[in-house]
Amino acid sequence: MKIALIGAGRVFAHYLDNVFTKSFMGQHKIYIYSNSYINNIGLDHSSILKVTSLKELINLKPDCAFILTPSGLHYEHSLEFLKNGINVLCEKPLTMRLNQLYSLVNLAEENNLIYSPVFQNRFNPTVVMVKEVIESGMLGDSKIASVNLHWSRDQSYYEDKWHGKWKSDGGVINQQAIHHIDCLIHLNGKIDSVISSKYNLVNNLEAEDTHIALLSHGNGSIGTLELTTSVRPCDKSSMISILGTKGYVEIGGLALNNINCIELGDKSLEEKIKMTSFPVDTAYGYSHRIIVEDFLSSIKNKVNPKVTARSSFYTHQAIHSLYRSTEIKTTWCKVSSHEQSHDLGL
């Protein structure tokens, strides 16, 4: 398969280490356009062929494109590939504005193209197992479902041209915690309404380094978000916890890679579930390879991928509702209202 890449930032290095294996490179032809790759990274990865413009990349007529550029460029780059009949796999967030996302999904569906987000944590063995536990009814009815994210980004992270800026990035909920909010929705269902506050506790940026929220979930449960990049000196943990009428589960670790706690009243089953935990040395985790393989398989077999852009509507809508709540202050925001933030992406 012929694959186009655009962008070569932090996540690109993760693709090089964890997706573009010798076996993968032997099956696919990969082309990249990125000034940062050519000028800054300095990697001599001869299997990846470099081109000098986006137009040249599109003219190669690739089967698909991986969008790895800064968040604020995702819409325009995805649009260019989709309108030229090219399937798209895009890093989060898919777009900065909801109306942009809706238009791209419609464009893809009208032209029978695959358009998919990279929400790799849904494929973690820990998350897959907890999803099965919830769907089996072993937790009972969900009552409290929450997310904690205690990560570190020092000031230098926000000193480039785009991180932490409203137009091109947003803050902790749109850049880091969007993965965990997506997983919370994946496990516990849609968020109905939110009320939240944002802060800059340590860092200086346009958006926020800390976000605190109350959640009312569609299934009747409640919850909280405690999200920050102000931890020093390094990332500590991320965690999703769900309290049910029959049990409790807590997924943690740097990349939702560890079953911190599982209580179901069956010790042997609990130990089996804990065995899905796995070590990581990066907050990206190791599930990018799975989501890429699923995306390419969906193109080959002409079926939908396991994670579609349409299925991520609720995640992106929740992000905008959280920001909108901080803008109007002291008022709960209904996620189903599709109301957009007055800051994010503008």
FENRA-V38124 format. One record per backbone hydrogen bond with DSSP energy under -0.5 kcal/mol. CO is the residue of the C=O (numbers start at 0). NH is the residue of the N-H. E is the energy in kcal/mol with one decimal. If there is no record, write none. Layout:
CO_NH_E ; CO_NH_E
This chain:
0_2_-0.6 ; 0_28_-2.2 ; 1_62_-2.0 ; 1_63_-1.3 ; 2_30_-2.6 ; 3_65_-3.0 ; 4_32_-2.1 ; 5_67_-3.0 ; 8_12_-1.2 ; 9_13_-1.0 ; 10_14_-1.9 ; 11_15_-2.4 ; 12_16_-1.7 ; 13_17_-2.3 ; 14_18_-2.6 ; 14_19_-2.6 ; 18_20_-2.3 ; 20_24_-2.8 ; 21_25_-1.5 ; 22_26_-0.8 ; 23_26_-1.1 ; 23_27_-1.2 ; 27_29_-0.5 ; 28_2_-3.3 ; 29_48_-2.6 ; 30_4_-3.0 ; 31_50_-2.6 ; 32_6_-1.4 ; 33_37_-1.9 ; 34_38_-2.9 ; 35_39_-2.2 ; 35_40_-2.1 ; 36_41_-0.9 ; 42_44_-1.2 ; 43_45_-1.1 ; 44_47_-2.1 ; 46_29_-0.7 ; 46_48_-0.7 ; 48_31_-2.7 ; 52_56_-1.7 ; 53_57_-2.4 ; 54_58_-2.4 ; 55_59_-0.7 ; 56_59_-0.6 ; 57_60_-2.0 ; 62_86_-1.2 ; 63_3_-2.5 ; 64_66_-0.6 ; 64_88_-2.8 ; 65_5_-1.9 ; 65_67_-0.8 ; 66_90_-2.2 ; 67_8_-0.6 ; 69_72_-2.4 ; 70_73_-1.5 ; 72_76_-2.2 ; 73_77_-2.5 ; 74_78_-2.7 ; 75_79_-1.8 ; 76_80_-1.7 ; 77_81_-2.8 ; 78_82_-2.6 ; 80_83_-0.8 ; 80_85_-2.3 ; 81_84_-2.0 ; 86_64_-2.3 ; 87_115_-2.5 ; 88_66_-2.7 ; 89_117_-1.9 ; 96_100_-1.5 ; 97_101_-2.6 ; 98_102_-1.8 ; 99_103_-2.0 ; 100_104_-2.4 ; 101_105_-2.1 ; 102_106_-2.2 ; 103_107_-2.6 ; 104_108_-2.5 ; 105_109_-2.5 ; 106_110_-1.0 ; 107_112_-3.0 ; 108_111_-1.1 ; 112_114_-0.5 ; 113_87_-2.7 ; 114_308_-2.1 ; 115_89_-2.6 ; 116_118_-1.1 ; 117_91_-0.5 ; 118_121_-1.4 ; 119_122_-2.0 ; 120_123_-1.4 ; 123_127_-2.8 ; 124_128_-2.2 ; 125_129_-2.2 ; 126_130_-2.4 ; 127_131_-1.8 ; 128_132_-2.2 ; 129_133_-2.5 ; 130_134_-2.5 ; 131_135_-1.7 ; 132_136_-0.6 ; 132_137_-1.4 ; 132_138_-0.6 ; 133_136_-1.2 ; 136_139_-1.0 ; 138_245_-2.7 ; 138_246_-1.1 ; 140_244_-1.2 ; 142_221_-2.5 ; 143_242_-3.1 ; 145_240_-2.0 ; 146_225_-2.2 ; 147_238_-2.9 ; 148_150_-0.6 ; 148_227_-2.2 ; 149_235_-2.7 ; 149_236_-1.5 ; 150_230_-1.9 ; 153_156_-1.5 ; 153_157_-0.6 ; 154_157_-1.2 ; 155_158_-1.3 ; 156_159_-0.5 ; 161_164_-1.7 ; 163_206_-2.3 ; 164_168_-2.2 ; 164_169_-2.2 ; 165_344_-3.0 ; 167_71_-1.5 ; 169_163_-0.6 ; 170_173_-0.9 ; 170_174_-2.2 ; 171_175_-1.4 ; 171_176_-3.1 ; 175_178_-1.3 ; 176_180_-2.7 ; 177_181_-2.2 ; 178_182_-1.9 ; 179_183_-2.4 ; 180_184_-2.2 ; 181_185_-2.5 ; 182_186_-2.2 ; 183_187_-3.2 ; 184_188_-2.0 ; 189_217_-2.9 ; 191_334_-2.3 ; 191_335_-0.6 ; 192_215_-2.5 ; 193_332_-3.1 ; 194_213_-2.7 ; 196_211_-2.6 ; 198_200_-0.5 ; 198_208_-1.5 ; 198_209_-2.0 ; 202_204_-0.7 ; 207_171_-1.7 ; 208_228_-2.5 ; 209_198_-2.7 ; 210_226_-2.5 ; 211_196_-2.7 ; 212_224_-2.1 ; 213_194_-1.7 ; 214_222_-1.6 ; 215_191_-2.1 ; 215_192_-2.0 ; 216_219_-1.7 ; 220_216_-2.7 ; 221_144_-2.7 ; 222_214_-2.9 ; 223_146_-2.3 ; 224_212_-2.0 ; 225_148_-2.9 ; 226_210_-2.8 ; 227_150_-2.5 ; 228_152_-2.3 ; 236_149_-2.9 ; 238_147_-2.6 ; 239_250_-2.8 ; 240_145_-2.3 ; 241_243_-0.6 ; 241_248_-2.0 ; 242_142_-3.2 ; 242_143_-1.6 ; 246_243_-3.1 ; 247_262_-2.9 ; 248_241_-2.6 ; 249_251_-0.5 ; 249_259_-1.7 ; 249_260_-1.5 ; 250_239_-2.6 ; 251_256_-0.9 ; 251_257_-2.0 ; 252_237_-1.8 ; 252_255_-0.8 ; 256_277_-2.5 ; 257_251_-3.6 ; 257_259_-1.2 ; 260_249_-2.5 ; 262_247_-1.8 ; 265_269_-2.6 ; 266_270_-2.4 ; 267_271_-1.7 ; 268_272_-2.3 ; 269_273_-2.2 ; 270_274_-1.1 ; 272_275_-1.7 ; 273_276_-1.8 ; 281_284_-1.4 ; 286_290_-2.0 ; 287_291_-2.5 ; 288_292_-2.4 ; 289_293_-2.3 ; 290_294_-2.1 ; 291_295_-2.6 ; 292_296_-2.2 ; 293_297_-2.1 ; 294_298_-1.5 ; 295_299_-2.2 ; 296_300_-2.6 ; 297_301_-0.7 ; 297_302_-1.9 ; 305_307_-0.5 ; 307_311_-0.6 ; 308_311_-1.2 ; 309_312_-1.6 ; 311_315_-2.1 ; 312_316_-3.0 ; 313_317_-2.1 ; 314_318_-1.9 ; 315_319_-1.9 ; 316_320_-2.3 ; 317_321_-2.4 ; 318_322_-2.1 ; 319_323_-2.9 ; 320_324_-2.2 ; 321_325_-1.3 ; 322_326_-1.3 ; 323_327_-2.2 ; 324_328_-1.9 ; 332_193_-2.0 ; 332_334_-0.5 ; 333_336_-1.3 ; 334_337_-1.5 ; 342_345_-2.2
